[in-house]
């Protein structure tokens, strides 16, 4: 018996040897790849050094790990930067959500995160406000929870959340594999495995390279949804809603464990927008013809007939999105907006293409926030209060769910109200009445941001799943050809975002639209306050506007950020000459001359010598002034100001 037991143990031991060897081989391969192939490293963040400051930057391409390797269109994160080492004055906020938190269709400052940052900087300019936007298109709470777990080590002071529209079509939603469907608790573990270099190697081998051809789908909405219809009564919907509740609960508990303040908003969407997809009703033999007939009768004003017809159909199928939608619009025309609104809510909830979060998502948000005492406000109620008949539509939305710039402003400002009301922002003595009003200039929302949205929405709404839906241009329709081309080239990535901003600002400034140019430079500084070049250009602009105090402020800030940049010193020196600050002016001009050295910068040197001549003349040293102006004209014989100064100097010297 003893020998038999020993034999069984040996058999078990030997059966485990291949598994053990495989594990050892995998670990060894992983280690080798980490050492030998550093390009496989795909971190959530990277450390960068810019302007003498150590930063941490979000890896904008990090989301590839959550999507299939063969997917051509993969959304990106914003490449937000924040200090590697928090200053005592730093207040760091992280924003969680999907495309609406990202700010679609805007690219820069017309989004919730940026407007919150702008308002808080306005309230407390002495603080170093950092707002990191982790929103992205096509991601859901599965991804957001994973991102947040990785970000929390960077010690945020506050979390803002606007999340839930992409639960059905985001990663591991209705398209989840069998394993993740049956065992959703495996999702975080699978995400962690995808950080392994072995996974990255195989993903790279499977990832398509180059630009998509005509047979490869480039429509992100179509790619992530796979045109999958989802009924609220289905097991898929039940599983997705349960998973959302679990993920939201995990984020709340994670914040509570870390004593990290969290503010949550529910979701809002365009109730005036028709459902993308609805079922046919069996009693109607030619459903598409019937739908066309309903639209025609509505246009003809046959509202009583429509109410009666659609009400009968609703008795047969109370969840039909098409019937509910047109019945809701009909009730509005008949002067019953409350009944109409309830029908439109049902139409949105029962839209078989689940691009808008149903009421069930908001119910979960409200319930979890209440039970865990999390500060909460309702964007849905906010938009209703700002809309005719309490029905949010084109007044605050571009299409089915993405707010306009004003819509984002309203949500962001409500976040700020909640921050202040909850005492989460220490040290601010101003009341909410001091908040910036809705104005694109005061909020640093530049022309290029608005034009980018025009182009983006035009392209989005002319493709699936939109049908006969048009959006109105905000700025592009009135723009000149040069500005329009800059916007198009920036949208097509021919220019980087900062290049597009500078090019558009130059055109605006040359055309005399100084306010729009100023807003562009301010937008660049709002996004990255350490840009010496944006400060310099603001100095130039304020000089053109004869706003000399602001001009001097920005020149000095440019010099502080980049002491080796001569142009700011030259311009500041000339301004100080005009102000009679000759000692300061001479120091700036001499320093600029030293910085230029032997470089072939003829015009700049001529300008410096002209300024030094003016300083010497004002100090009473006419001969030295004449020497300087001669050097200026030797470099630039056509320099009219220098020629006039030389003529005046010769008269003064001759008189003596």
LINBELKA-V820395 format. One line per field, one symbol per residue. ss: DSSP state (~ for helix, > for strand, _ for the rest). psi: psi as a letter, one per 20 degrees, with the letter a starting at -180 (. if undefined). A space follows every 50 residues. Layout:
ss: ???
psi: ???
This chain:
ss: _~~~~~~~~~~~~~~~~~~~~~~~~~~~~~~~~~~~_~~~____>>>>>> __>>>>>>___~~~~~______________>>>______>>>>>>>>_~~ ~~_________~~~~~~~~~~~~____>>>>>>_______~~~~~~~~~~ ~~~~___>>>>>_______________~~~~~_~~~~~~~~~~___~~~~ ~~~~~~_____________~~~~~~_________~~~~~~~~~~~~~~~~ ~~~~~~~___>>>>>_____________________~~~~~~~~~~~~~~ __~~~~~~~~~~~~~~____~~~~~~~~~~~~~___~~~~~~~~~~~~~_ ________~~~~~~~~~~~~~___>>>_~~~~~~~__~~~______>___ __>_~~~~~~~~~~~~~~~~~__________~~~____________~~~~ ~~~~~~~~~~_______________~~~__~~~~~~~~~~~_____~~~~ ~~~~~~~~~~___~~~~~~~~~~~~~~____~~~~~~~~~~~~~___~~~ ~~~~~~~~~~~____~~~~~~~~~~~~~___~~~~~~~~~~~~~~~____ _~~~~~~~~~~~~~~~~~___~~~~~~~~~~~~~~____~~~~~~~~~~~ ~~~~~_
psi: gghggghghgggghhighgghggggggggggghhghmiiipmqhrqpqpp kjpprpppohjhihiiqqhjpgoprqrplqqqpgopqhjpopppppachh hgjpjrieimrgghhgggghhghmiiqnppooojqqqjqahgggggghhh hhijlqiqpppnqihkhhirpkcijqrgghghmiiighgghhhiiqhggh ghghhipqqaqqaiippjoghhghhkkpppqhjrhgggggghhggggghg gghgghhjloqpppqaqqrohipqqhpqqrphiohnghhgghhggghghi kmhgggggghhghhhhnijoggghghhghghghjkmhgggghhhghgghj piomipprhhghggggghgghjlppqrohghghghjqpjjopcihiqgch ipqrghghgggghhggghgghjkinqipiqriiiqprophghjlorghgh hggggghghgijrqjqolpqqpqghhhjqrhggghggghghjkhqrghgh ggghggggghijmhghgghgghgghhhnikohghgghhggghghjkmhgh ggghghhggghnijohhhgghgghghghijmhggghggghghhghgcjqm mgggghgghgghghggghijnhghhhgghghghhhnhjnghhggggghgh ggghh.
